Amino acid sequence: MLRSDRRISSERAGSMLPVHHIPEQDTPKMKMIPWFHLIADVENTLSAHTESTIRDQTRCQIINKIQNFINRNTPFNDPLSKFCKSAVNITKKFIKTNPDVLITEADKGNRTVIMSLADYDSKLAQLIGDTNTYKQVSSDPTGGYERKNNNIVHRLHALKLIDTRTKYTLTSYNAVCPRIYGQPKAHKPNLPLRPVVPNTTSPTYHLCKYIAGILQRSFKSQYNAVDSNTFCEHVNQLTIPPDHVLVSFDAVSLFTNVTKEVVIHDIISMWDEIRENTNINLDLFLEIVDFCVGASCFCFRQKFYVQISGTAMGSPLSPILADIVMENLLRRAITAANILPEYIRKYVDDLFLVLHKDQVNAVLATFNSQNPRILFTCEVEENGRLPFLDLLVIRHEDGSVKTDWYAKPISSGRILNYYSFHPSDQKLAVVNNFIDRVRRLSTTRSREEQELLIHQHLSKNDYPHSLINRLLHQPPRTDNPEKPTIYRSIPYVHGLSSSIKRILHKSNTQIGISHSYKNTQMQRHIPDRLSGLSKHIYWDDNK
């Protein structure tokens, strides 16, 4: 078998591949290749083969590919790789000589933000200084939350409400207090931050996912727009009365204003639907939700905080709770404002409405009166046009509604670059998805106008016009009847992983291979020396 200790070996190949003995002076970047991850993931994929003969033959072919790849010793000597290496070195030198500079991603628009680290710290400290939302505690609360989490899991198992496998999944081991970070809102003045608490290391992460799954299966919305496509299909069927206007409402800081009391009330009101998806009784379910919402903690600059109001952005439970609260608020407001249901759609905290032009302010006041903490801002159409999601909704004089693909002014227009070190099939998937999206959403543009827009956008990301034309005029794609039933991932190594993928797929067409990324060329450290850990802000995707 392929081994990830010090060598790759195969009895049939009759050779040994010394991974760690690659001459560093000849291959300076070989150490960056995640060999152990690659070996482990390939061996895991091979385990899906039922016939040992085919498994061994496939293993031998892969070993030969890896050995030839190492012997060639030329994967990083092309001009593009040399240019990227030079650019990376220059950037690393800049970061090293400017420790007071932070490079990170904006919260929207796929934009890169360069800001002062002191300014970042000041803005984030001001955010968590809100005593109505956060409270500083004297010591790390993670251990106490972990014990409570495991006690709840033990009770669920003792009551035979979960099986042993689920018990082990929900039990927390060696949890670490999450480190909060901020995403700059580059589209707003003074670059305010959006606080995010990555809860994957928290003691309640898996329990929150479990409860969220129950709620998602139970929740059915009358007004949700699942995505831009479903919203586009709905709105293109509307006919707007001449005295009505297009309006959007946006909830201000929804997650931090979804209080525990409102969550409990709304869960009780929909318990008849929830009970069909769980054997947990109401009292215990409410106890678990109360614990999960209240156990939101994080660390910043060696100080610990708990969130005393709202739900944490970063918890897997927060989106569905916010959706439930918004749905119930919406129902009450629609009844009070007497709005036709077909004239309103919701996407998380954004609402699309069609209102009488004289009632906009009154309806906004009705919405803002439903919950003192959840307030809305309003945007009214201009010249019959209103942006919503990644669409521009256009009202014509005859009352009909059409849509157009729309990029917000804050959007950088960046997608996966043609010259990036990613597999070709990923790049083609990005282009095909973009083409399909523009064609589906742009109901006001002719075919020629759509193709011009597609060319303009993809050309900015270095895609050649010949490739764009070929993809634009290819036959419509159909579902593959031999769609893989087993999916695995392997790390992407430029010049190697695609060959391995073809070998694995040829040996078993039921295996679908995707690529993962174990390395990033550049990362900016925001030091948080507690327990020797750091928060990493990544800003480059292996290009």
MOQUI-V905566 format. One record per pair of residues at least 24 apart in sequence whose C-alpha atoms are under 6 Angstrom apart, sorted by the first residue. I is the first residue (numbers start at 1). GAP is how many residues later the second one is. D is the distance in whole Angstrom. If there is no record, write none. Layout:
i->[I	I]
gap->[GAP	GAP]
d->[D	D]
This chain:
i->[4	13	38	38	41	104	104	106	106	106	106	107	107	107	109	109	109	110	111	133	133	133	134	134	134	135	135	136	136	137	137	140	142	146	170	170	172	175	175	175	176	176	177	177	178	179	179	180	187	196	196	197	198	199	199	208	209	212	218	218	223	223	224	224	224	225	225	236	236	239	239	240	243	244	244	244	245	245	245	246	246	247	247	247	248	248	248	248	248	249	249	249	249	249	250	250	250	250	251	251	251	252	252	255	255	256	256	257	257	258	259	259	301	302	333	337	402	403	403	404	404	404	405	405	405	417	418	418	420	421	484	484	484	485	486	486	486	487	487	487	488	489	489	489	490	490	491	491	491	492	492]
gap->[32	47	452	453	449	433	435	77	78	79	80	76	77	78	301	302	303	302	301	174	175	176	172	173	174	170	171	168	169	167	168	164	35	57	36	37	31	26	27	28	25	26	25	121	120	119	120	118	223	117	118	117	116	115	116	109	107	105	55	56	122	123	121	122	123	121	122	165	166	160	161	159	113	111	112	113	109	110	112	108	135	106	132	133	103	104	105	130	131	101	102	127	128	129	99	100	126	127	98	124	125	123	124	55	56	54	55	53	116	52	50	51	227	228	34	26	41	39	40	37	38	39	33	36	37	44	44	45	123	122	26	27	28	25	24	25	26	24	25	26	25	24	25	26	25	26	24	25	26	24	25]
d->[5	6	6	6	5	6	6	6	5	6	6	5	6	6	6	4	6	6	6	6	5	5	6	4	5	5	5	6	4	6	6	6	6	5	5	5	5	6	6	5	5	6	6	6	5	5	5	6	6	5	6	5	5	6	5	5	6	5	5	5	5	6	6	5	6	6	5	5	5	5	5	5	6	5	4	5	6	6	6	5	5	5	6	5	5	5	6	6	5	6	5	6	6	5	6	5	5	5	5	6	4	6	6	6	5	4	5	5	6	5	6	4	6	5	6	6	6	6	5	6	4	6	6	5	5	5	5	5	5	5	4	5	5	5	6	5	6	6	5	6	5	5	5	5	5	6	5	5	5	6	6]
